[in-house]
Each structure stands twice: as structure tokens, then as C-alpha cells.
Amino acid sequence: MMVLSERAKNVTASLTLAISAKAKQMQKSGEEVIIFGAGEPDFDTPAFIKQAGISAIEDGFTKYTPASGIIELKEAVVAKFRKDNNLDYTATQIIISCGAKHSLYVCLQAICNPQDEVIIFSPYWVSYPEMIKLAGAIPVIVNTKEEDGFLPAISSIKAAVSNKTKLIVINSPCNPTGIVYPKELLEEIGQIAVKNDLGIISDEIYEKIIFDSKKHVSCASGGEDIKSRTIVVNGVSKTYAMTGWRIGYLAGSVEVVKAMSSIQSHSTSNPNSIAQKAALAALKNEDQEATSMAAEFQTRRDFIVERLKRINGVSFCKPEGAFYLFLNIGSFLGCKLGKRVVGNSLDFANYLLEEAKVAVVPGVAFGADNYIRISFAASMEDLSHGLDRMETAMRKINSA
């Protein structure tokens, strides 16, 4: 029998994908399940982007490209950073990868040594701790609180830094909380990194999905001393509804990008050639479709916020970006419903799926077991029906 590596044994499968798979299987069986677990826009990829992909196929652009991506796309990324973030990079500081997740994974492989420590903030995106462990490093969790708007306390970050700390990971707008980090906090985190000679990974994949006239601020914009040690990760998946195209990109030092390119050349050869052409079209055109999608997400955000206020026993921070709401369901945990005990967020999520036919993601996947994540990347009709079902199911727990 083949013995698995310790690395493989220590990695936990994604609960977000597991819940979605279970819900989709129920749908295939004829059950009317409403899915609030999706980590992707429910919009179609804009027509001009799809056409660019079709044209790439028709033009025979179906061969290998450079491992780190085509120069035209790198230059478009450079222009994007200059226009949107007032950040100057050269093409040698850019790598194109098979999605922002792949950029993060390869980056951690390039930077981390065994037993290095990487600071992440809880609630965190589900893949951060697993990617860190796959790189041989140790995730160090700094917890945030709902009453503090899920923003990390500077004192807590300082306390988490040790002589083994290598990186701090920032995600703004944040998955799962929807919180946007203010400029002042980003600058303070940057100064901690400078003082302690640490790197920063700034995951900005939800940059264009932001509400209430708030402005996204890249951590790398905090000055040259911070920028020089910051790695900015982004992509086209969320902004342009291109999740399946799998194109992400990263900006960092020449040394980091060169090391990543070497690793990528031995793992994926290159990002998909056709998808690179589609991503190029996305970045070179005006963001009209992206702006429209963000406006629709804000409309849905406003609806779900007002709707959840009607449910007793829950609380939340109003999302400022992305398309998630992180709902505190702590008052329901420990309750009994017949022979069923709702002991944790996974029990609660399974209860909603079975009782209400609504799929959500348990907060334990994000390091916060008193919560569930609700994605509002769903139609207004589904949001309305799904929230009605959730409220009915939660009333049963309250009255049990």
C-alpha cells in the first residue's frame, strides 16, 4: 500500500467546495436547493472577453507561452497597477498564474522555509492555513472580533511576531467578512513589517467589488519601504466573472517573481494561453461591466442586510466589499431540535441544508465556529426565498 506524505495528511479539504458539491448533488436529485455558498460571481463573463477567447482559438493561439505569462498581459497588469493603485512596476516584477489562488500558492512555495511562521488574521480565507502548511511553514492566527469590525488590533499583531515570522497576509476586501482595511491600519501593519524585516502578501482579489463609495487601498501604496517588501496578488476571476478561466497575477520584487517563475515552469508550464488573451481583453477595456456588477452586488448587500435584521438571535458586520456576509449564529449553538443537537457551525450548516434546503458555509472553515458565511452572489429571487427559508428554520430552533 502506498503511504501518503505527512504533507498530504495534514491538509484539510475545502469545506466551501464540499458544501457546494453536496448542495449541487441534492439539486441533481430534484431537490430545490438554494446555494449561498458560492465563492464566485453569478454573472456571465462579459461578451467581449468571451470573444477574445474565441478569437485566440481561431487564430491558433493554442501553444505553450512563457511560463510566467505573455508579455502583453504583463504590460496590461503594469498599466492596471499604475492606473488603479498608483503603483509602478516593470514587467519583470509581474507573474501571470493559473488564478490568484495559484499565485498565492507558488509565492508561499518560493518564500517559505520549513518552520517559518506566517501571520494570518481570523476569520481567514479557508486556503491560507493549508497553503502555508503545504509550504512547510506554520500559520500563526491573530484573532479579530466582530465588535472591532473584524479588524486586527496592532497590539495583537505585534504580540504574534517572533524571530521565526516571515510573512503577514492581508486580505482586503476580506473573504469571509467583507471588511475593507482602512489606509491607516494598512500603514501601521506595513511599519510592523519594516521594523521586523517581514514580507507582506496583500490579497486584493475583491478590489473592484466595494460599496458605499469606499476606496480600495493597496498595502503596497504605503511608501517605498513598505512596497519593496509587499507582494500584491490579484486576478480577473471576481472582477470580470472569470472564475473558470483561471488567470491571476502577482506583483513583487524581481527576485520573488523569478523564483516563482522557475517553480511554475515545473508545475504548470504556463497559464492557459487562450485565457491569457481573454484576460488581456478584460484589463485593456474600460470597467463598465465590472462597475455594473459591483453596483448589483451592493443592491443585494443592502437587501440581505435589511432582511437579516428581522431574524432574532443573529448579528453581523455590514459588508463593505466582496459578496459575503459573515453571520454570527452563536446563540443557536448548543440548542436541541428533537434528537438533533446544533453543536457547531457545521451542524448548523447541515441543518439549514437539510431542513431549509439552503447551502451556507460553516464558519469553522474560516477559523470562527460561531459564524456562517452567506454569499450574496445569487439572484434577488433566490436571496429572498432563501432568507425566508432560513428564518423559518431558525425559528424552529428558537422555539424548540
C-alpha positions as CSV (number, residue, x, y, z in Angstrom):
1,M,0.0,0.0,0.0
2,M,1.3,3.5,-0.9
3,V,2.0,5.6,2.2
4,L,0.8,9.2,1.9
5,S,3.2,12.1,2.7
6,E,2.8,13.9,6.0
7,R,2.2,17.0,4.0
8,A,-0.9,15.4,2.4
9,K,-2.2,14.1,5.7
10,N,-2.0,17.5,7.3
11,V,-4.1,19.3,4.7
12,T,-7.8,19.7,5.2
13,A,-10.2,19.6,2.2
14,S,-12.0,22.9,1.4
15,L,-15.3,23.0,3.3
16,T,-16.6,25.6,0.8
17,L,-16.2,23.2,-2.1
18,A,-17.6,20.3,-0.1
19,I,-20.8,22.1,0.9
20,S,-21.3,23.3,-2.7
21,A,-20.8,19.8,-4.0
22,K,-23.3,18.3,-1.6
23,A,-25.9,21.0,-2.4
24,K,-25.4,20.5,-6.2
25,Q,-25.9,16.8,-5.7
26,M,-29.2,17.4,-3.9
27,Q,-30.2,19.7,-6.8
28,K,-29.4,16.9,-9.3
29,S,-31.7,14.6,-7.3
30,G,-34.5,17.0,-7.8
31,E,-34.4,19.0,-4.6
32,E,-34.9,22.8,-4.8
33,V,-31.7,23.8,-3.0
34,I,-30.7,27.5,-2.9
35,I,-26.9,27.9,-2.8
36,F,-25.5,30.7,-0.7
37,G,-22.0,29.1,-0.6
38,A,-20.7,30.2,-3.9
39,G,-17.3,31.9,-4.0
40,E,-17.8,33.3,-7.5
41,P,-20.0,35.9,-9.2
42,D,-23.2,34.5,-10.6
43,F,-22.9,36.7,-13.7
44,D,-21.7,35.5,-17.1
45,T,-18.3,36.6,-18.4
46,P,-18.8,39.7,-20.5
47,A,-19.3,39.1,-24.2
48,F,-16.2,41.0,-25.4
49,I,-14.0,38.9,-23.1
50,K,-15.5,35.6,-24.4
51,Q,-15.0,36.8,-27.9
52,A,-11.3,37.4,-27.2
53,G,-11.0,33.8,-26.1
54,I,-12.8,32.6,-29.2
55,S,-10.5,34.7,-31.4
56,A,-7.5,33.3,-29.7
57,I,-8.7,29.8,-30.6
58,E,-9.5,30.8,-34.2
59,D,-6.1,32.5,-34.5
60,G,-4.3,29.3,-33.4
61,F,-3.1,30.8,-30.1
62,T,-3.1,27.4,-28.5
63,K,0.6,26.6,-27.9
64,Y,2.8,27.0,-24.9
65,T,3.5,30.5,-23.7
66,P,6.3,31.7,-21.5
67,A,6.0,30.1,-18.1
68,S,5.3,33.4,-16.3
69,G,2.8,34.6,-18.9
70,I,2.8,36.6,-22.2
71,I,4.5,40.0,-22.2
72,E,1.3,41.8,-23.4
73,L,-0.7,40.6,-20.4
74,K,2.2,41.5,-18.0
75,E,2.3,45.0,-19.5
76,A,-1.5,45.3,-19.1
77,V,-1.1,44.4,-15.5
78,V,1.6,47.0,-15.1
79,A,-0.8,49.6,-16.6
80,K,-3.6,48.4,-14.3
81,F,-1.5,48.9,-11.1
82,R,-0.4,52.3,-12.3
83,K,-4.0,53.4,-13.1
84,D,-5.9,51.9,-10.2
85,N,-3.3,51.8,-7.4
86,N,-0.7,54.4,-8.3
87,L,1.9,51.7,-8.1
88,D,4.8,51.5,-10.5
89,Y,6.2,48.1,-11.6
90,T,8.0,46.7,-14.5
91,A,7.0,43.6,-16.5
92,T,9.9,41.7,-14.8
93,Q,8.1,42.2,-11.5
94,I,4.8,40.6,-12.7
95,I,3.9,36.9,-13.0
96,I,0.7,35.5,-14.5
97,S,-0.6,32.4,-12.9
98,C,-3.5,29.9,-13.1
99,G,-5.7,32.1,-10.8
100,A,-4.9,34.2,-7.8
101,K,-5.0,31.1,-5.6
102,H,-2.2,29.7,-7.7
103,S,-0.2,32.9,-7.4
104,L,-0.5,32.7,-3.6
105,Y,0.5,29.0,-3.6
106,V,3.5,29.5,-5.7
107,C,4.5,32.6,-3.8
108,L,4.5,30.8,-0.5
109,Q,6.5,27.9,-2.0
110,A,9.1,30.4,-3.3
111,I,9.4,32.3,0.0
112,C,8.8,29.9,3.0
113,N,11.3,27.6,4.6
114,P,10.3,24.8,7.0
115,Q,9.2,26.2,10.4
116,D,8.9,29.7,9.1
117,E,5.8,31.4,10.7
118,V,3.2,33.3,8.6
119,I,0.7,35.5,10.4
120,I,-2.9,35.4,9.2
121,F,-6.0,37.1,10.6
122,S,-9.0,35.1,11.6
123,P,-11.6,34.9,10.1
124,Y,-9.4,34.0,7.2
125,W,-9.9,32.6,3.7
126,V,-10.0,28.8,4.0
127,S,-7.0,28.1,1.9
128,Y,-4.5,30.4,3.7
129,P,-3.5,28.0,6.5
130,E,-3.5,25.0,4.2
131,M,-1.2,26.7,1.7
132,I,1.1,27.8,4.4
133,K,1.3,24.2,5.7
134,L,2.0,22.9,2.2
135,A,4.9,25.2,2.0
136,G,6.3,23.7,5.2
137,A,5.6,26.8,7.3
138,I,3.4,27.4,10.3
139,P,0.3,29.5,10.2
140,V,0.1,31.9,13.2
141,I,-3.5,33.0,13.8
142,V,-4.3,36.5,15.1
143,N,-8.0,36.6,16.0
144,T,-10.2,39.6,15.3
145,K,-13.5,40.4,16.9
146,E,-16.9,41.3,15.4
147,E,-17.2,44.3,17.8
148,D,-13.9,45.6,16.4
149,G,-15.3,45.3,12.8
150,F,-13.1,42.2,12.3
151,L,-10.0,44.4,12.0
152,P,-6.9,43.2,13.7
153,A,-5.5,45.0,16.7
154,I,-2.0,46.3,16.2
155,S,-1.0,45.1,19.7
156,S,-2.1,41.6,18.7
157,I,-0.1,41.6,15.6
158,K,3.0,42.8,17.4
159,A,2.5,40.1,20.0
160,A,2.3,37.4,17.3
161,V,5.7,38.4,15.7
162,S,8.6,36.1,16.7
163,N,12.1,35.5,15.4
164,K,10.5,32.9,13.1
165,T,8.0,35.2,11.5
166,K,8.5,35.5,7.7
167,L,5.2,37.0,6.4
168,I,2.0,38.8,7.2
169,V,-1.0,38.0,5.0
170,I,-3.6,40.7,4.4
171,N,-6.9,40.2,2.6
172,S,-8.9,43.4,1.8
173,P,-11.8,43.4,0.9
174,C,-11.9,40.3,3.0
175,N,-13.4,36.9,2.4
176,P,-15.4,36.0,4.5
177,T,-16.2,39.2,6.4
178,G,-16.5,41.7,3.6
179,I,-14.4,44.2,5.7
180,V,-12.2,46.7,3.9
181,Y,-9.0,47.7,5.7
182,P,-8.5,51.4,6.2
183,K,-5.4,53.1,4.9
184,E,-4.2,53.9,8.4
185,L,-4.3,50.3,9.6
186,L,-2.5,49.1,6.4
187,E,0.2,51.7,7.1
188,E,0.6,50.5,10.7
189,I,0.9,46.9,9.5
190,G,3.4,48.0,7.0
191,Q,5.5,49.6,9.6
192,I,5.5,46.5,11.7
193,A,6.8,44.6,8.7
194,V,9.5,47.2,8.1
195,K,10.6,47.2,11.7
196,N,10.8,43.4,11.9
197,D,12.1,42.8,8.4
198,L,9.0,40.9,7.3
199,G,7.3,40.4,4.0
200,I,3.6,41.1,3.3
201,I,1.3,39.3,1.0
202,S,-1.7,41.5,0.1
203,D,-4.5,39.6,-1.4
204,E,-6.6,42.1,-3.3
205,I,-8.8,39.8,-5.5
206,Y,-12.0,41.6,-4.5
207,E,-10.6,45.1,-5.1
208,K,-13.3,46.2,-7.6
209,I,-16.2,44.9,-5.6
210,I,-16.5,47.6,-3.0
211,F,-19.5,49.5,-1.6
212,D,-20.7,52.8,-0.2
213,S,-18.2,54.9,-2.2
214,K,-15.3,53.4,-0.2
215,K,-11.9,53.3,-1.8
216,H,-9.7,50.3,-2.0
217,V,-6.2,51.0,-0.8
218,S,-3.3,48.6,-1.7
219,C,-1.0,47.9,1.2
220,A,1.9,48.4,-1.2
221,S,1.0,52.1,-1.6
222,G,2.2,52.9,1.9
223,G,5.6,54.1,0.8
224,E,8.6,52.6,-1.0
225,D,9.9,50.8,2.2
226,I,6.6,49.0,2.5
227,K,6.1,48.4,-1.2
228,S,9.5,46.8,-1.5
229,R,8.5,44.0,0.9
230,T,4.9,43.7,-0.3
231,I,3.7,41.1,-2.8
232,V,0.3,42.1,-4.3
233,V,-2.0,39.3,-5.5
234,N,-4.9,40.0,-7.8
235,G,-6.7,38.5,-10.8
236,V,-9.6,38.6,-13.2
237,S,-11.8,36.0,-11.6
238,K,-14.0,38.1,-9.3
239,T,-13.9,41.4,-11.1
240,Y,-14.9,40.1,-14.6
241,A,-16.8,36.9,-13.6
242,M,-14.0,34.8,-15.0
243,T,-13.5,32.2,-12.2
244,G,-13.3,29.3,-14.6
245,W,-10.7,30.9,-16.9
246,R,-8.1,30.6,-14.1
247,I,-6.0,33.7,-14.6
248,G,-4.4,35.5,-11.7
249,Y,-1.4,37.8,-11.4
250,L,1.1,39.0,-8.8
251,A,3.5,41.9,-8.4
252,G,6.6,41.8,-6.3
253,S,10.3,42.0,-6.3
254,V,12.2,40.7,-9.3
255,E,13.8,38.0,-7.1
256,V,10.5,36.7,-5.9
257,V,8.9,36.7,-9.3
258,K,11.9,35.0,-10.9
259,A,11.8,32.2,-8.2
260,M,8.1,31.8,-8.7
261,S,8.5,31.6,-12.5
262,S,11.0,28.7,-12.0
263,I,8.6,26.8,-9.8
264,Q,5.7,27.5,-12.1
265,S,7.7,26.2,-15.1
266,H,8.0,22.8,-13.4
267,S,4.4,22.6,-12.2
268,T,2.0,24.1,-14.7
269,S,4.4,25.0,-17.6
270,N,2.3,28.2,-18.3
271,P,-1.1,29.7,-17.7
272,N,-3.7,28.8,-20.3
273,S,-2.9,30.6,-23.5
274,I,-6.5,31.3,-24.5
275,A,-7.5,32.5,-21.1
276,Q,-4.5,34.9,-21.1
277,K,-5.8,36.5,-24.3
278,A,-9.2,36.8,-22.7
279,A,-7.7,38.4,-19.5
280,L,-5.8,40.8,-21.7
281,A,-9.0,42.0,-23.3
282,A,-10.6,42.4,-19.8
283,L,-7.7,44.5,-18.5
284,K,-7.4,46.7,-21.6
285,N,-11.0,47.7,-21.8
286,E,-13.0,50.1,-19.6
287,D,-14.5,48.6,-16.4
288,Q,-18.1,49.3,-17.4
289,E,-19.3,45.7,-16.8
290,A,-17.2,45.4,-13.6
291,T,-18.8,48.6,-12.3
292,S,-22.3,47.3,-13.1
293,M,-21.6,44.0,-11.4
294,A,-20.3,45.8,-8.3
295,A,-23.4,48.0,-8.2
296,E,-25.7,45.0,-8.4
297,F,-23.7,43.4,-5.6
298,Q,-24.3,46.5,-3.5
299,T,-28.1,46.3,-4.1
300,R,-28.0,42.7,-3.0
301,R,-25.9,43.6,0.0
302,D,-28.4,46.2,1.1
303,F,-31.3,43.8,0.7
304,I,-29.7,41.0,2.7
305,V,-28.6,43.3,5.5
306,E,-32.1,44.7,5.9
307,R,-33.6,41.2,5.7
308,L,-31.3,39.7,8.3
309,K,-32.1,42.4,10.8
310,R,-35.5,40.7,11.1
311,I,-34.1,37.5,12.4
312,N,-33.7,37.2,16.1
313,G,-30.5,35.9,17.7
314,V,-28.1,36.9,14.9
315,S,-25.6,39.7,14.4
316,F,-23.1,40.7,11.8
317,C,-20.8,43.5,10.5
318,K,-22.2,45.2,7.4
319,P,-20.0,44.1,4.4
320,E,-18.0,46.8,2.8
321,G,-16.8,44.8,-0.2
322,A,-16.7,41.3,-1.8
323,F,-20.0,39.4,-1.8
324,Y,-20.2,37.7,1.5
325,L,-21.9,38.3,4.9
326,F,-20.4,36.6,7.9
327,L,-23.4,35.9,10.2
328,N,-23.0,35.3,14.0
329,I,-25.2,32.3,14.9
330,G,-23.6,31.7,18.3
331,S,-26.9,32.0,20.1
332,F,-28.2,28.9,18.2
333,L,-25.3,26.6,19.1
334,G,-25.9,24.1,21.8
335,C,-29.7,24.0,21.1
336,K,-31.6,20.8,20.6
337,L,-34.1,20.1,18.0
338,G,-35.6,16.7,18.7
339,K,-32.7,14.3,18.8
340,R,-30.6,16.8,16.8
341,V,-28.0,18.9,18.7
342,V,-26.8,22.0,16.9
343,G,-23.3,21.9,18.4
344,N,-21.2,23.9,16.0
345,S,-21.3,25.8,12.7
346,L,-21.0,22.6,10.6
347,D,-24.1,21.2,12.4
348,F,-25.9,24.5,11.8
349,A,-25.0,24.5,8.1
350,N,-26.1,20.8,7.7
351,Y,-29.4,21.7,9.5
352,L,-30.1,24.6,7.1
353,L,-29.2,22.4,4.1
354,E,-31.5,19.5,5.2
355,E,-34.3,21.5,6.8
356,A,-34.4,24.7,4.7
357,K,-32.7,23.4,1.5
358,V,-30.3,26.4,1.8
359,A,-26.5,25.9,1.5
360,V,-24.2,28.1,3.5
361,V,-20.6,27.6,4.6
362,P,-19.8,26.9,8.2
363,G,-17.6,29.4,9.9
364,V,-15.2,26.8,11.3
365,A,-13.7,26.7,7.7
366,F,-12.7,30.3,8.3
367,G,-11.5,29.8,11.9
368,A,-14.7,31.2,13.5
369,D,-17.0,28.4,14.6
370,N,-19.8,30.8,15.8
371,Y,-20.5,32.0,12.3
372,I,-21.7,31.0,8.9
373,R,-20.8,32.6,5.6
374,I,-23.6,33.7,3.3
375,S,-22.7,34.5,-0.3
376,F,-25.0,37.0,-2.0
377,A,-23.7,36.1,-5.4
378,A,-27.2,34.9,-6.1
379,S,-30.3,36.4,-7.8
380,M,-32.6,38.6,-5.8
381,E,-35.3,35.9,-6.1
382,D,-33.0,33.3,-4.6
383,L,-31.9,35.7,-1.9
384,S,-35.5,36.4,-0.9
385,H,-36.7,32.8,-1.0
386,G,-33.5,31.5,0.7
387,L,-33.6,34.0,3.6
388,D,-37.3,33.2,4.1
389,R,-36.4,29.5,4.4
390,M,-33.5,30.3,6.8
391,E,-35.7,32.4,9.0
392,T,-38.3,29.7,9.3
393,A,-35.7,27.1,10.1
394,M,-34.1,29.3,12.7
395,R,-37.4,30.0,14.4
396,K,-37.8,26.2,14.9
397,I,-34.6,26.2,16.8
398,N,-35.6,29.2,18.9
399,S,-39.0,27.6,19.7
400,A,-37.6,24.1,20.4
